[in-house]
Amino acid sequence: MATLLRAARHLLRVRLFVLIGITYAWFCQGSEANQATRFLLTRAIVERHAIDITPDHPHTIDKSWKDGRAYCDKSPFVSLAAIVPFALTRIVSGPLPPRLSDAPPAELRSRLHFVSFTVVGLAGVVAAWLFLQIALLLGLTPGRAEILTVGYALGTNVFAFSTALFGHVPAAALLLGAFYLAVRARLAPAPRELEHPIAFGALLATATLTEYPTGLLAVIVAAYVASWEPSRRRLRALVPRVALGAAGPLAVHALYTSLAFGHPVTVPYRYLASPIFAAHVSQGVLGLGVPTGVALAGALVSPYRGIFFLSPFLALSVWGFGAWLRRGHPRLREGITTLALALASLWVTASYYAWDGDLSIGPRHLVASMAFFALPAGLFAMRGWRETVLMAALVGVSVVLVYTAVAVHLQLPKGDVRLASPIYDHVLPSLLRGEVALPREGLGHVVGMQADAAHNLGQLLGLRGLASLAPIPCLWAVAYAGPWLARPSRVREPA
C-alpha cells in the first residue's frame, strides 16, 4: 500500500507533463512538403546510408539541388534526431519499398506519427517542463506557474507544431534549456558561475542549427550570461568551454553541408530547387529584410495569424512587461532579456517574406520564442487573485481555440491579412459539420500519405467526428478533478 501511495504522489507531480504528452500524441498532421523532406532524409540515411533524397524527390517540393542530386532543404538536425525512431519502425515493420507509392498508406501514416511524436512531441513536453521551471525561478507561485504552462503548451501554436515534423519546437526546447541554465545560475540564493557551460554552448548551437533564425536569440541568451558574470577573468575562462560545447553541433552541420553541397560553411537554402522559393530567399539575408507594418500587425493582432487573437492570454504580457521592467525589480535583468528575445523574434518574423508561415496555425516562426511572449503574463497574474482568475480564463479560451484548430487542420488557409479569419471562416464551420483531421491538398506530400495521413488516435479507435476529440478533455478532467473529488470530507461532526 505504501508503494502504491508513493507511486500515486509521484504521478500527481508529473501528471501535467504526462497529459501534455498524451495530448500531443493524440494528433498527427499528416504529410506536407516541410515534413516530407525531413522524413525522406531520415529514410535515406537509414535505408540507403546516403544523405541525398534523389530517388524520393518527386514526393516533396521542399528540396535543394546540387550536381544532379536532390537534398533536404532544411537543417539536417531534425532528420538526424529521427534516425533512431525511424529505425525502430523498420525493426517492427521492415523496410519501406523502394517506391514510396507502393507502401500501404496506413503503414506510412503510423511511421510518420511515431517519428513525429518521438522527435517533436517529446521535445514539446521537455519545453513545457523547462518553461515551468523558469516560471518558478522568476517567482511565480506553483499554481500560477502551472496554469501559465498549460497556456504555453496547449494555448499557443507550440501545441500545433508539437504534432508535426517541423524544427520549431525542438529549437524552442533547446533554447529554453540554455536559458534555464543561465537563469538558474543567476537567480540562485548565492549567484554562481554558469553551470555546465559545455552543455550551454551545445544547446545554443544546436538550437541555431535546427532553425537558423534562432541564432539571433542564442546571441541574446549568451549576452545575458556575459552581462552578469562578475569577473572578466572568469568570463574569459567560461568562453572556451562554451565554444567547446558549440563545436560538436557545428562540426556535424559542417560535415553534412560538405558532403551534400561541397562547402562546410553554407546552408541548404542556398541551393533551393524551386525558383520561386530561391528568389524570395535570395533577398536580404536568407529572405530576411526590413519588418513591415502589415506583418507586425498580422503576426500580433489580426484574426488572420495574430498571436493575441489565437492566444488571447498573451495580451496580458503587455501589462506583465510593464510590471517586470520597473526600476528596482529584483529580476529586472531577466525582464530585459525576455523582452529582447521577444522583440528579436518578432523582428525576424515580420521581416521574413513568409511572415505568416504560409499555411499555418499562427506565425510558425514565432514558435521557438513563444515562451518569451508567455512568461510576462505570469508576472501580470502575480498582482493578485483577480488577475490570476483573468489569466486562467484567457488561458482556457486560448486552449479551446488552439485545440479546435489543431483538430481540424494544421495548415490554415492563406488569405487577406485584413479580412481573413481562418478560425471563424474555416475551423469552426468544419467542426460544426463534424469534420476533423481534414486531408491536405496540392503538391509536396509523400505519395500514399496525401489523402488520409492526417488523423487522431480517437479515429483509429473507431470514434468519428467530434467524438474522436472528446477523450482528451475527459482525461484532463479526470486527472485534475478526480483526486480532488476523492479527498476525504473534512466536515467536522457536530459536538
PESULGI-V244680 format. One record per backbone hydrogen bond with DSSP energy under -1.0 kcal/mol. CO is the residue of the C=O (numbers start at 1). NH is the residue of the N-H. If there is no record, write none. Layout:
{{CO NH} {CO NH}}
This chain:
{{1 5} {2 6} {3 7} {4 8} {5 9} {6 10} {7 11} {8 12} {9 13} {10 14} {14 18} {15 19} {16 20} {17 21} {18 22} {19 23} {20 24} {21 25} {22 26} {24 27} {26 457} {28 455} {32 36} {33 37} {34 38} {35 39} {36 40} {37 41} {38 42} {39 43} {40 44} {41 45} {42 46} {43 47} {44 48} {44 50} {53 56} {56 59} {57 60} {61 63} {63 273} {64 71} {66 69} {69 66} {70 53} {71 64} {76 80} {77 81} {78 82} {80 83} {82 86} {83 87} {84 88} {85 89} {86 90} {87 91} {88 92} {89 93} {90 94} {99 102} {100 103} {104 108} {105 109} {106 110} {107 111} {108 112} {109 113} {110 114} {111 115} {112 116} {113 117} {114 118} {115 119} {116 120} {116 121} {117 122} {120 124} {121 125} {122 126} {123 127} {124 128} {125 129} {126 130} {127 131} {128 132} {129 133} {130 134} {131 135} {132 136} {133 137} {134 138} {135 140} {136 139} {141 145} {142 146} {143 147} {144 148} {145 149} {146 150} {147 151} {148 152} {149 153} {150 154} {151 155} {156 159} {157 161} {159 162} {160 163} {163 29} {164 166} {167 171} {168 172} {169 173} {170 174} {171 175} {172 176} {173 177} {174 178} {175 179} {176 180} {177 181} {178 182} {179 183} {180 184} {181 185} {182 186} {183 187} {185 192} {196 200} {197 201} {198 202} {199 203} {200 204} {201 205} {202 206} {203 207} {204 208} {205 209} {206 210} {207 211} {211 214} {212 215} {213 216} {214 218} {215 219} {216 220} {217 221} {218 222} {219 223} {220 224} {221 225} {222 226} {223 227} {225 229} {231 235} {232 236} {233 237} {234 238} {235 239} {238 242} {239 243} {240 244} {241 245} {242 246} {243 247} {246 250} {247 251} {248 252} {249 253} {250 254} {251 255} {252 256} {253 257} {254 258} {255 259} {256 260} {257 261} {257 263} {258 262} {267 270} {268 271} {271 65} {274 278} {275 279} {276 280} {277 281} {278 282} {280 283} {283 287} {285 288} {288 285} {292 296} {293 297} {294 298} {295 299} {296 300} {297 301} {297 302} {299 307} {300 308} {302 306} {306 310} {307 311} {311 314} {312 315} {313 316} {314 317} {315 318} {316 320} {317 321} {318 322} {319 323} {320 324} {321 325} {326 329} {329 332} {331 335} {332 336} {333 337} {334 338} {335 339} {336 340} {337 341} {338 342} {339 343} {340 344} {341 345} {342 346} {343 347} {344 348} {345 349} {346 350} {347 351} {349 352} {350 292} {351 289} {354 357} {363 366} {364 367} {367 370} {369 372} {370 373} {370 374} {371 375} {374 377} {375 378} {376 380} {377 381} {378 382} {380 383} {381 384} {384 388} {385 389} {386 390} {387 391} {388 392} {389 393} {390 394} {391 395} {392 396} {393 397} {394 398} {395 399} {396 400} {397 401} {398 402} {399 403} {400 404} {401 405} {402 406} {403 407} {404 408} {405 409} {407 437} {408 438} {410 412} {416 420} {421 425} {422 426} {422 427} {423 428} {426 430} {427 431} {428 432} {429 433} {430 435} {431 434} {446 449} {449 453} {455 28} {456 460} {457 461} {458 463} {459 462} {464 467} {465 468} {466 469} {470 474} {471 475} {472 476} {473 477} {474 478} {475 479} {476 480} {477 481} {478 482} {481 485} {482 486}}
